[in-house]
């Protein structure tokens, strides 16, 4: 169980599928399935700028979610108040509690802009 300060909601975006011009099934990020999860904690991690061939910024967040949430590495997240969708970095980590149950799910999410 996450602590009482885990008061944020996070939308999990999962790509639906569509067919491309050749009849292949491909992910459809224009029309994702959306699941809103309550009781999360979203905390900023890092922000970085790239000024080589173009100006770009990358931001990352650490997200704590309730136990049992259905979130996959291939999903994306919409974090309230951040102005964009984030990609999940690596696999979501499912942490056990000291009593043997599942305590919470933790993941890192990143977003590029510019």
C-alpha positions as a Markdown table, in Angstrom:
| # | Residue | x | y | z |
|---|---|---|---|---|
| 1 | Unk | 0.0 | 0.0 | 0.0 |
| 2 | Unk | 1.4 | 3.4 | -1.0 |
| 3 | Unk | 1.5 | 6.1 | 1.7 |
| 4 | Unk | -1.2 | 8.8 | 2.0 |
| 5 | Unk | 0.8 | 11.3 | 0.0 |
| 6 | Unk | 0.3 | 9.1 | -3.1 |
| 7 | Unk | -2.6 | 11.3 | -4.3 |
| 8 | Unk | -1.9 | 11.7 | -8.0 |
| 9 | Unk | -3.6 | 10.0 | -10.9 |
| 10 | Unk | -1.7 | 8.6 | -13.9 |
| 11 | Unk | -3.2 | 7.6 | -17.2 |
| 12 | Unk | -1.7 | 4.4 | -18.7 |
| 13 | Unk | -1.9 | 4.5 | -22.6 |
| 14 | Unk | -1.8 | 1.1 | -24.4 |
| 15 | Unk | -1.6 | 1.1 | -28.2 |
| 16 | Unk | -4.5 | -0.5 | -30.0 |
| 17 | Unk | -3.8 | -2.0 | -33.4 |
| 18 | Unk | -4.6 | -1.1 | -36.9 |
| 19 | Unk | -3.5 | -2.3 | -40.4 |
| 20 | Unk | -0.9 | -0.5 | -42.5 |
| 21 | Unk | -1.1 | -0.2 | -46.3 |
| 22 | Unk | 0.3 | -3.7 | -46.7 |
| 23 | Unk | -2.2 | -5.4 | -44.4 |
| 24 | Unk | 0.3 | -5.7 | -41.4 |
| 25 | Unk | -1.0 | -5.2 | -37.9 |
| 26 | Unk | 0.8 | -2.2 | -36.4 |
| 27 | Unk | 0.4 | -0.2 | -33.1 |
| 28 | Unk | -2.1 | 2.6 | -33.3 |
| 29 | Unk | -0.9 | 5.3 | -30.8 |
| 30 | Unk | -3.4 | 7.8 | -32.3 |
| 31 | Unk | -6.2 | 5.8 | -30.6 |
| 32 | Unk | -4.8 | 4.2 | -27.4 |
| 33 | Unk | -6.7 | 2.4 | -24.8 |
| 34 | Unk | -6.6 | 4.6 | -21.6 |
| 35 | Unk | -6.7 | 3.4 | -18.0 |
| 36 | Unk | -6.6 | 6.0 | -15.2 |
| 37 | Unk | -4.9 | 4.8 | -12.0 |
| 38 | Unk | -5.5 | 6.6 | -8.7 |
| 39 | Unk | -3.2 | 6.6 | -5.7 |
| 40 | Unk | 0.1 | 7.3 | -7.5 |
| 41 | Unk | 3.1 | 9.4 | -6.6 |
| 42 | Unk | 5.0 | 11.1 | -9.5 |
| 43 | Unk | 8.4 | 12.6 | -8.6 |
| 44 | Unk | 10.8 | 14.5 | -11.0 |
| 45 | Unk | 14.2 | 12.9 | -11.6 |
| 46 | Unk | 16.3 | 14.7 | -14.2 |
| 47 | Unk | 16.1 | 17.1 | -17.0 |
| 48 | Unk | 18.7 | 17.6 | -19.8 |
| 49 | Unk | 19.3 | 19.7 | -22.8 |
| 50 | Unk | 20.8 | 18.7 | -26.2 |
| 51 | Unk | 22.2 | 21.6 | -28.2 |
| 52 | Unk | 24.1 | 19.8 | -31.1 |
| 53 | Unk | 22.1 | 19.7 | -34.3 |
| 54 | Unk | 18.9 | 20.9 | -32.7 |
| 55 | Unk | 17.6 | 22.2 | -29.4 |
| 56 | Unk | 15.9 | 19.4 | -27.4 |
| 57 | Unk | 15.1 | 18.6 | -23.8 |
| 58 | Unk | 14.6 | 15.3 | -22.1 |
| 59 | Unk | 12.8 | 15.0 | -18.8 |
| 60 | Unk | 12.3 | 11.9 | -16.6 |
| 61 | Unk | 10.0 | 11.0 | -13.7 |
| 62 | Unk | 9.9 | 8.3 | -11.1 |
| 63 | Unk | 6.4 | 6.9 | -10.8 |
| 64 | Unk | 5.1 | 4.9 | -7.9 |
| 65 | Unk | 1.8 | 3.0 | -8.5 |
| 66 | Unk | -0.4 | 0.8 | -6.4 |
| 67 | Unk | 0.2 | -2.9 | -6.3 |
| 68 | Unk | -1.4 | -5.1 | -9.0 |
| 69 | Unk | -1.6 | -2.3 | -11.6 |
| 70 | Unk | -1.6 | -3.6 | -15.2 |
| 71 | Unk | 1.3 | -1.6 | -16.7 |
| 72 | Unk | 3.8 | -2.9 | -19.3 |
| 73 | Unk | 7.1 | -1.6 | -20.6 |
| 74 | Unk | 5.5 | -1.0 | -24.0 |
| 75 | Unk | 2.8 | 1.3 | -22.5 |
| 76 | Unk | 3.1 | 5.1 | -22.3 |
| 77 | Unk | 2.0 | 7.3 | -19.4 |
| 78 | Unk | 0.1 | 10.6 | -19.4 |
| 79 | Unk | 1.1 | 12.5 | -16.2 |
| 80 | Unk | -1.1 | 15.3 | -15.1 |
| 81 | Unk | 0.4 | 18.8 | -15.3 |
| 82 | Unk | 3.4 | 17.8 | -17.3 |
| 83 | Unk | 2.2 | 18.7 | -20.8 |
| 84 | Unk | 2.9 | 15.4 | -22.6 |
| 85 | Unk | 3.1 | 11.7 | -22.8 |
| 86 | Unk | 6.0 | 9.7 | -21.4 |
| 87 | Unk | 7.7 | 6.5 | -22.5 |
| 88 | Unk | 8.4 | 3.8 | -19.9 |
| 89 | Unk | 12.2 | 3.1 | -19.5 |
| 90 | Unk | 12.8 | -0.6 | -18.9 |
| 91 | Unk | 10.4 | -2.9 | -17.1 |
| 92 | Unk | 8.1 | -1.7 | -14.3 |
| 93 | Unk | 9.5 | -3.0 | -11.0 |
| 94 | Unk | 7.0 | -4.9 | -8.8 |
| 95 | Unk | 8.2 | -4.5 | -5.2 |
| 96 | Unk | 7.2 | -7.0 | -2.5 |
| 97 | Unk | 6.2 | -5.9 | 0.9 |
| 98 | Unk | 8.0 | -7.2 | 4.1 |
| 99 | Unk | 4.9 | -9.4 | 4.8 |
| 100 | Unk | 5.1 | -11.2 | 1.5 |
| 101 | Unk | 2.5 | -9.3 | -0.5 |
| 102 | Unk | 3.0 | -6.9 | -3.4 |
| 103 | Unk | 3.7 | -3.4 | -2.0 |
| 104 | Unk | 3.9 | -1.2 | -5.0 |
| 105 | Unk | 5.0 | -0.8 | -8.7 |
| 106 | Unk | 7.8 | 1.6 | -9.5 |
| 107 | Unk | 9.0 | 2.8 | -12.9 |
| 108 | Unk | 10.9 | 5.5 | -14.7 |
| 109 | Unk | 9.3 | 7.5 | -17.5 |
| 110 | Unk | 11.0 | 9.9 | -19.9 |
| 111 | Unk | 9.8 | 12.4 | -22.5 |
| 112 | Unk | 11.7 | 14.3 | -25.3 |
| 113 | Unk | 10.7 | 17.7 | -26.6 |
| 114 | Unk | 12.0 | 20.2 | -29.1 |
